[in-house]
Amino acid sequence: MDTFYQGSQFARDWLLAFTRGKLNVKFDTVFSAVIRRLKLVGHDEQERTVNDIVSELYPIKEQTSQKKKLEKMTKLQDCCAKLYTKPCFLHSVVNGALRSNDRAKLDALGPFCYLVYNYIGRHNNQSISFRRRLLQLIRVRDTQPMILYRGDYVCSETLEEYKQAAGREDKYFRWRPFVSSSLDRDVARNFGHNVLYIIELQQYLSSNQFTYLSNNSYIESKEEILLKPGTRFQVIKVESDCRLKRELVYIKIIPSFVSNLR
């Protein structure tokens, strides 16, 4: 179950500690921090893999040397989001720490999580005015939701919680890690073990909670949609699919108005 808190406490707490409460992140500072910390996180991995990761980051500083801060941060966020999709240790280590809220890894993984988190919320923060958001709230019933799919494994206790919460407006759940999903149901079925989520997402109200990764990914065939850490949802219903030997968990994403962490 979950509370009403919106956003990622892991990323937020790193930001508060890193900036000493000022919430002002400088490009040079976070650029150096993300490279140093990723080297530290990967010290037990193959040296070639770690070198491949940091070699993607190093050119950004030179490429953006004459750019404004916003353009520099945008480029760095883009690179980190793509690295998240790289078939290596990185995404599993990041999501493991987020899932368990491992504060021992806050310093090491905080910069990377912060940059990918803001990558997801960035387009909404830059382009959607208060007036447009108000119109979206008024017209929400006229819009068709986006349907996403996610294959996963959940323990029997969590599955029972889903069943008990199905259809109840007062019960919420939260995904702490970054959450990969797909527009393609068949793709999602290839992942996970005992559960297939069918995810209803209002594109306009929740536009700050997801991003398309198809054009910024090492794996372009997944039609991947990435959801933010801290995404909250309610369970609509749970059904058994004997043919797939999985539980079908129908959920709807709860809109958040936390676009990014400054």
For each residue, the residues with C-beta under 8 A, 3 or more apart:
1: 161 165 171 172 173
2: 5 172 173 174 232
3: 172
4: 172
5: 2 9 230
6: 230 232 256 257 258
7: 11 12 228 230 256 258 261
8: 11 12 98 113 117 176 228 229 230
9: 5 12 13 101 230
10: 13 14 97 98 101 106 110 113 176 229
11: 7 8 14 15 110 113 114 117 229 261
12: 7 8 9 15 16 261
13: 9 10 16 17 103 106
14: 10 11 17 18 106 107 110 111 113 114
15: 11 12 18 19 23 25 110 114 261
16: 12 13 19 20 21 23
17: 13 14 20 106 107 110
18: 14 15 25 30 33 110 111 114
19: 15 16 22 23 24 25
20: 16 17
21: 16
22: 19
23: 15 16 19 261 262
24: 19 262
25: 15 18 19 29 30 73 114 262
26: 29 30 69
27: 30 31 64 69 72 73 76
28: 31 32 61
29: 25 26 32 33
30: 18 25 26 27 33 34 73 76 111 114 115
31: 27 28 34 35 57 60 61 72 76
32: 28 29 35 36
33: 18 29 30 36 37 111
34: 30 31 37 38 57 76 80 111 112 115
35: 31 32 38 39 54 57 58
36: 32 33 39 40
37: 33 34 40 41 107 108 109 110 111 112
38: 34 35 41 42 50 53 54 57 90 112
39: 35 36 42 43 50 54
40: 36 37 43 108
41: 37 38 90 93 105 108 109
42: 38 39 45 49 50 53 89 90
43: 39 40 50
44:
45: 42 49 50 88 89
46: 49 50
47: 50 51
48: 51 52
49: 42 45 46 52 53 88 89
50: 38 39 42 43 45 46 47 53 54
51: 47 48 54 55
52: 48 49 55 56 86 88
53: 38 42 49 50 56 57 83 86 88 90
54: 35 38 39 50 51 57 58
55: 51 52 58 59
56: 52 53 59 79 82 83
57: 31 34 35 38 53 54 60 76 79 80 83
58: 35 54 55 61
59: 55 56 62 63
60: 31 57 63 64 72 75 76 79
61: 28 31 58 64 65
62: 59 65
63: 59 60 75
64: 27 60 61 67 71 72 75
65: 61 62
66:
67: 64 71 72 75
68: 71 72
69: 26 27 72 73
70: 73 74
71: 64 67 68 74 75
72: 27 31 60 64 67 68 69 75 76
73: 25 27 30 69 70 76 77 118
74: 70 71 77 78 122
75: 60 63 64 67 71 72 78 79
76: 27 30 31 34 57 60 72 73 79 80 115
77: 73 74 80 81 115 116 118 119 122
78: 74 75 81 82 119 216
79: 56 57 60 75 76 82 83
80: 34 57 76 77 83 84 112 115 116 119
81: 77 78 84 85 115 116 119 120 211 213 216 226
82: 56 78 79 85 86 216 217 218
83: 53 56 57 79 80 86 90 112
84: 80 81 90 91 94 116 178 226
85: 81 82 91 213 216 217 218 219 224
86: 52 53 82 83 90 91 218
87: 218 219
88: 45 49 52 53 91
89: 42 45 49 92 93
90: 38 41 42 53 83 84 86 93 94 112
91: 84 85 86 88 94 95 178
92: 89 95 96
93: 41 89 90 96 97 109
94: 84 90 91 97 98 109 112 113 177 178
95: 91 92 98 99 177 178
96: 92 93 99 100 102 177
97: 10 93 94 100 101 102 105 109
98: 8 10 94 95 101 113 176 177 178 229
99: 95 96 176 177
100: 96 97
101: 9 10 97 98 176
102: 96 97 105 106
103: 13 106
104:
105: 41 97 102 108 109
106: 10 13 14 17 102 103 109 110
107: 14 17 37 110
108: 37 40 41 105
109: 37 41 93 94 97 105 106 112 113
110: 10 11 14 15 17 18 37 106 107 113 114
111: 14 18 30 33 34 37 114 115
112: 34 37 38 80 83 90 94 109 115 116
113: 8 10 11 14 94 98 109 110 116 117 229
114: 11 14 15 18 25 30 110 111 117 118 261
115: 30 34 76 77 80 81 111 112 118 119
116: 77 80 81 84 112 113 119 120 178
117: 8 11 113 114 120 121 228 229 260 261
118: 73 77 114 115 121 122 260 261
119: 77 78 80 81 115 116 122 211
120: 81 116 117 208 209 210 211 226 227 228
121: 117 118 124 125 208 209 228 258 259 260
122: 74 77 118 119 125 126 259 260
123: 126 127 207 211
124: 121 127 128 207 208 259
125: 121 122 128 208 259 260
126: 122 123
127: 123 124
128: 124 125 132 133 207 208
129: 132 133
130: 133 134
131: 134 135
132: 128 129 135 136
133: 128 129 130 136 137 257
134: 130 131 137 138
135: 131 132 138 139
136: 132 133 139 140 204 205
137: 133 134 140 205
138: 134 135
139: 135 136 142 143
140: 136 137 143 202 204 205
141:
142: 139
143: 139 140 202 203 204
144:
145: 200 201 202 203 252
146: 183 200 201 202 203 225
147: 183 198 199 200 201
148: 181 182 183 197 198 199 201 225
149: 181 182 183 184 185 187 188 189 196 197 198 199
150: 179 180 181 182 188 191 192 196 197 199
151: 188 189 190 191 192 193 195 196 197
152: 191 192 193 195 196 197
153: 192 193 194 195
154: 158 159 162 194 195
155: 158 159
156: 159 160
157: 160 161
158: 154 155 161 162
159: 154 155 156 162 163 194 195 238 247 249
160: 156 157 163 164
161: 1 157 158 164 165 173
162: 154 158 159 165 166 173 235 238 247 249
163: 159 160 166 238
164: 160 161 171
165: 1 161 162 168 171 173 234 235
166: 162 163 235 236 237 238
167: 235 236 237
168: 165 171 234 235
169: 234
170:
171: 1 164 165 168 234 235
172: 1 2 3 4 232 233 234 254
173: 1 2 161 162 165 232 233 234 235 251
174: 2 230 231 232 233
175: 179 227 229 230 231 232 233
176: 8 10 98 99 101 229 230
177: 94 95 96 98 99 229
178: 84 91 94 95 98 116 226 227 228 229
179: 150 175 226 227 228 229 231
180: 150 191 222 224 225 226 227
181: 148 149 150 188 197 199 224 225 226 227
182: 148 149 150 185 187 188 222 223 224 225
183: 146 147 148 149 223 225
184: 149 187 188 222 223
185: 149 182 188 189 196
186: 189 190
187: 149 182 184 190 191 221 222 223
188: 149 150 151 181 182 184 185 191 192 196 197
189: 149 151 185 186 196 244
190: 151 186 187
191: 150 151 152 180 187 188
192: 150 151 152 153 188 195 196
193: 151 152 153 246
194: 153 154 159 245 246 247
195: 151 152 153 154 159 192 246 247 248 249
196: 149 150 151 152 185 188 189 192 241 244 246 247 248 249
197: 148 149 150 151 152 181 188 249 250 251
198: 147 148 149 248 249 250 251
199: 147 148 149 150 181 233 251 252 253
200: 145 146 147 236 250 251 252 253
201: 145 146 147 148 206 209 210 252 253
202: 140 143 145 146 205 206 253 255
203: 143 145 146 206 207
204: 136 140 143 207
205: 136 137 140 202 255
206: 201 202 203 209 210 253 255 256
207: 123 124 128 203 204 210
208: 120 121 124 125 128 228 256 257 258 259 260
209: 120 121 201 206 227 228 231 253 255 256
210: 120 201 206 207 225 226 227 228
211: 81 119 120 123 225 226
212: 215 224 225
213: 81 85 216 217 222 224 225 226
214: 217 220 222 223 224
215: 212 220
216: 78 81 82 85 213
217: 82 85 213 214 220 222 224
218: 82 85 86 87
219: 85 87 222 224
220: 214 215 217
221: 187
222: 180 182 184 187 213 214 217 219
223: 182 183 184 187 214
224: 85 180 181 182 212 213 214 217 219
225: 146 148 180 181 182 183 210 211 212 213
226: 81 84 120 178 179 180 181 210 211 213
227: 120 175 178 179 180 181 209 210 231 253
228: 7 8 117 120 121 178 179 208 209 210 231 256
229: 8 10 11 98 113 117 175 176 177 178 179
230: 5 6 7 8 9 174 175 176 256 258
231: 174 175 179 209 227 228 253 256
232: 2 6 172 173 174 175 253 254 256
233: 172 173 174 175 199 251 252 253 254
234: 165 168 169 171 172 173 251 252 254
235: 162 165 166 167 168 171 173 238 249 250 251
236: 166 167 200 250 251 252
237: 166 167 250
238: 159 162 163 166 235 247 248 249 250
239: 247 248 250
240: 246 247 248
241: 196 244 245 246 247 248
242: 245
243:
244: 189 196 241 248
245: 194 241 242
246: 193 194 195 196 240 241
247: 159 162 194 195 196 238 239 240 241
248: 195 196 198 238 239 240 241 244
249: 159 162 195 196 197 198 235 238
250: 197 198 200 235 236 237 238 239
251: 173 197 198 199 200 233 234 235 236
252: 145 199 200 201 233 234 236
253: 199 200 201 202 206 209 227 231 232 233
254: 172 232 233 234
255: 202 205 206 209
256: 6 7 206 208 209 228 230 231 232
257: 6 133 208
258: 6 7 121 208 230
259: 121 122 124 125 208
260: 117 118 121 122 125 208
261: 7 11 12 15 23 114 117 118
262: 23 24 25
